[in-house]
């Protein structure tokens, strides 16, 4: 199996679609149902290579989750790709300030997602 990627989204359907694309691309997938679960899974899986995260989620939004990760993380941040329906420039700027390295709009094409993942993991 390839590198391990955390997929954080409150939609089980999106988590499955992203997971299928990633597994077909040779990656291993860990799923989290919201930002709180995402922080817990990140802390429990030291070997994660990347995070793909939604913005609008219950309990803890994607941007709030990024802020928590930045506070808790020791060492360099792993690449974080936001995958969302949101397109507002202010949200994109806030996500970048919080540590996001990329922004992809739903619905997504699997090949575009895999291209973004490959590019971010190569940095």
KEKE-3310 file (N, C-alpha, C; in steps of 0.2 Angstrom, whole numbers, plus 5000, padded with zeros to 4 digits):
npx = (5004:5002:5006:4998:4983:4973:4955:4944:4927:4910:4901:4897:4896:4904:4917:4918:4919:4930:4939:4939:4944:4957:4962:4962:4972:4983:4985:4983:4969:4962:4948:4938:4925:4922:4929:4934:4935:4944:4956:4958:4961:4972:4981:4982:4988:5003:5009:5003:5003:4996:4982:4965:4952:4936:4927:4915:4908:4901:4903:4918:4924:4933:4943:4944:4949:4961:4968:4969:4977:4989:4993:4995:5004:5020:5035:5036:5022:5010:5005:4990:4974:4960:4944:4930:4913:4913:4918:4922:4934:4938:4937:4946:4958:4958:4960:4972:4980:4979:4986:4982:4987:4981:4966:4951:4937:4921:4909:4921:4933:4940:4953:4958:4959:4968:4979:4981:4984:4996:5004:5005:5011:5023:5030)
npy = (4994:5012:5028:5035:5043:5055:5057:5069:5072:5077:5070:5054:5048:5057:5054:5041:5041:5049:5041:5029:5034:5037:5025:5018:5025:5020:5023:5023:5024:5034:5037:5051:5058:5072:5088:5086:5072:5071:5078:5069:5057:5061:5063:5050:5043:5043:5041:5047:5055:5065:5076:5077:5088:5094:5109:5114:5108:5099:5101:5104:5115:5113:5123:5127:5115:5114:5125:5120:5109:5115:5121:5110:5101:5095:5098:5099:5104:5092:5090:5098:5097:5106:5101:5105:5113:5126:5142:5155:5169:5174:5163:5154:5161:5161:5148:5145:5153:5146:5134:5126:5119:5117:5119:5112:5110:5103:5096:5083:5077:5061:5060:5073:5075:5065:5070:5082:5077:5070:5080:5088:5079:5078:5089)
npz = (5000:4997:5002:5017:5019:5026:5026:5029:5031:5033:5026:5022:5010:5002:5008:5005:4991:4988:4995:4987:4975:4979:4984:4972:4966:4973:4986:5004:5015:5028:5037:5043:5052:5055:5060:5074:5075:5065:5070:5081:5074:5066:5077:5081:5071:5066:5055:5044:5028:5022:5022:5017:5017:5021:5022:5028:5042:5056:5074:5073:5061:5045:5043:5057:5062:5055:5061:5074:5072:5068:5080:5088:5082:5081:5073:5055:5045:5038:5021:5017:5009:5004:5001:4995:4993:4994:4988:4991:4991:5003:5012:5006:5008:5022:5025:5019:5027:5038:5035:5024:5009:4997:4987:4982:4972:4975:4965:4961:4950:4949:4943:4944:4957:4961:4954:4961:4974:4971:4967:4979:4988:4982:4985)
capx = (5000:5006:5006:4992:4980:4967:4950:4939:4921:4904:4897:4900:4897:4911:4922:4919:4921:4937:4943:4939:4949:4964:4964:4964:4978:4988:4985:4979:4965:4959:4942:4936:4918:4921:4935:4936:4937:4950:4961:4960:4964:4979:4985:4983:4991:5009:5012:4999:5007:4992:4975:4960:4947:4930:4927:4909:4907:4899:4908:4924:4925:4939:4948:4946:4953:4968:4971:4971:4983:4995:4995:4997:5009:5027:5038:5033:5015:5009:5001:4982:4970:4953:4940:4924:4909:4915:4923:4923:4941:4940:4938:4952:4963:4959:4962:4979:4983:4979:4990:4980:4991:4978:4959:4948:4930:4916:4911:4928:4935:4946:4960:4960:4960:4974:4984:4983:4987:5003:5008:5006:5015:5030:5033)
capy = (5000:5018:5033:5035:5050:5056:5060:5072:5075:5074:5066:5047:5047:5060:5050:5034:5043:5051:5034:5025:5037:5037:5018:5016:5028:5017:5026:5020:5029:5034:5042:5055:5061:5079:5090:5083:5066:5072:5079:5063:5052:5063:5061:5042:5040:5047:5040:5050:5059:5071:5077:5080:5090:5098:5116:5115:5101:5100:5101:5108:5116:5112:5128:5127:5109:5116:5129:5115:5104:5119:5122:5103:5098:5096:5097:5102:5102:5088:5094:5098:5099:5107:5098:5108:5116:5133:5146:5162:5170:5175:5156:5151:5164:5159:5141:5145:5156:5140:5129:5122:5119:5117:5120:5109:5111:5098:5089:5083:5072:5057:5061:5079:5074:5062:5075:5087:5074:5068:5087:5091:5075:5079:5096)
capz = (5000:4997:5008:5020:5018:5031:5023:5034:5028:5037:5021:5021:5002:4999:5011:5001:4984:4989:4997:4981:4970:4982:4984:4965:4965:4976:4993:5010:5017:5035:5037:5049:5050:5056:5062:5080:5073:5061:5075:5084:5069:5065:5082:5082:5065:5065:5048:5039:5023:5020:5024:5013:5022:5020:5026:5033:5046:5063:5079:5071:5054:5042:5045:5064:5062:5053:5067:5080:5070:5068:5087:5091:5078:5082:5066:5049:5044:5032:5016:5018:5003:5006:4996:4997:4988:4995:4983:4993:4991:5010:5015:5003:5011:5029:5025:5017:5033:5043:5034:5018:5003:4990:4987:4976:4972:4974:4964:4959:4945:4952:4940:4946:4964:4961:4952:4966:4979:4969:4967:4985:4991:4979:4988)
cpx = (5004:5005:4999:4989:4973:4961:4945:4933:4915:4900:4900:4901:4903:4917:4923:4921:4928:4941:4944:4944:4956:4966:4966:4970:4984:4989:4981:4975:4962:4954:4941:4929:4917:4928:4938:4939:4944:4956:4963:4963:4971:4983:4987:4987:4997:5012:5008:5004:5003:4985:4971:4954:4942:4930:4921:4907:4905:4904:4914:4924:4932:4945:4949:4950:4960:4972:4973:4977:4989:4997:4997:5003:5016:5031:5034:5026:5015:5005:4993:4979:4963:4949:4933:4919:4910:4920:4924:4931:4943:4941:4944:4958:4964:4962:4970:4983:4984:4983:4988:4985:4988:4970:4956:4941:4926:4911:4918:4928:4941:4952:4963:4962:4967:4980:4986:4986:4995:5007:5010:5011:5022:5033:5037)
cpy = (5006:5022:5033:5042:5050:5060:5062:5075:5072:5070:5059:5046:5050:5056:5044:5036:5045:5045:5030:5027:5036:5029:5016:5019:5025:5019:5022:5026:5028:5039:5045:5058:5068:5081:5088:5076:5066:5073:5073:5058:5054:5062:5054:5039:5044:5046:5043:5055:5065:5070:5080:5082:5095:5104:5116:5108:5103:5099:5105:5109:5114:5117:5128:5121:5111:5120:5125:5111:5108:5120:5115:5100:5100:5094:5100:5099:5097:5092:5093:5101:5100:5105:5100:5111:5124:5136:5153:5163:5171:5168:5153:5154:5162:5152:5141:5148:5150:5135:5125:5124:5119:5117:5117:5109:5105:5100:5089:5077:5068:5059:5068:5079:5071:5066:5080:5084:5072:5075:5089:5086:5075:5085:5094)
cpz = (5000:5003:5010:5021:5022:5027:5028:5030:5032:5032:5020:5014:5000:5002:5007:4994:4984:4990:4991:4976:4973:4982:4977:4963:4969:4984:4998:5013:5024:5035:5044:5047:5052:5059:5069:5079:5069:5065:5078:5080:5067:5070:5083:5076:5063:5058:5042:5035:5021:5023:5019:5017:5019:5024:5031:5036:5053:5068:5078:5064:5051:5044:5052:5065:5061:5058:5073:5078:5070:5075:5090:5088:5080:5075:5061:5048:5038:5027:5017:5012:5005:5000:4998:4991:4989:4990:4985:4994:4999:5014:5013:5007:5018:5029:5023:5023:5038:5042:5027:5013:4997:4992:4981:4977:4971:4969:4960:4954:4949:4950:4943:4953:4965:4959:4957:4972:4977:4969:4974:4989:4988:4982:4994)
residu = (UNK:UNK:UNK:UNK:UNK:UNK:UNK:UNK:UNK:UNK:UNK:UNK:UNK:UNK:UNK:UNK:UNK:UNK:UNK:UNK:UNK:UNK:UNK:UNK:UNK:UNK:UNK:UNK:UNK:UNK:UNK:UNK:UNK:UNK:UNK:UNK:UNK:UNK:UNK:UNK:UNK:UNK:UNK:UNK:UNK:UNK:UNK:UNK:UNK:UNK:UNK:UNK:UNK:UNK:UNK:UNK:UNK:UNK:UNK:UNK:UNK:UNK:UNK:UNK:UNK:UNK:UNK:UNK:UNK:UNK:UNK:UNK:UNK:UNK:UNK:UNK:UNK:UNK:UNK:UNK:UNK:UNK:UNK:UNK:UNK:UNK:UNK:UNK:UNK:UNK:UNK:UNK:UNK:UNK:UNK:UNK:UNK:UNK:UNK:UNK:UNK:UNK:UNK:UNK:UNK:UNK:UNK:UNK:UNK:UNK:UNK:UNK:UNK:UNK:UNK:UNK:UNK:UNK:UNK:UNK:UNK:UNK:UNK)
# end
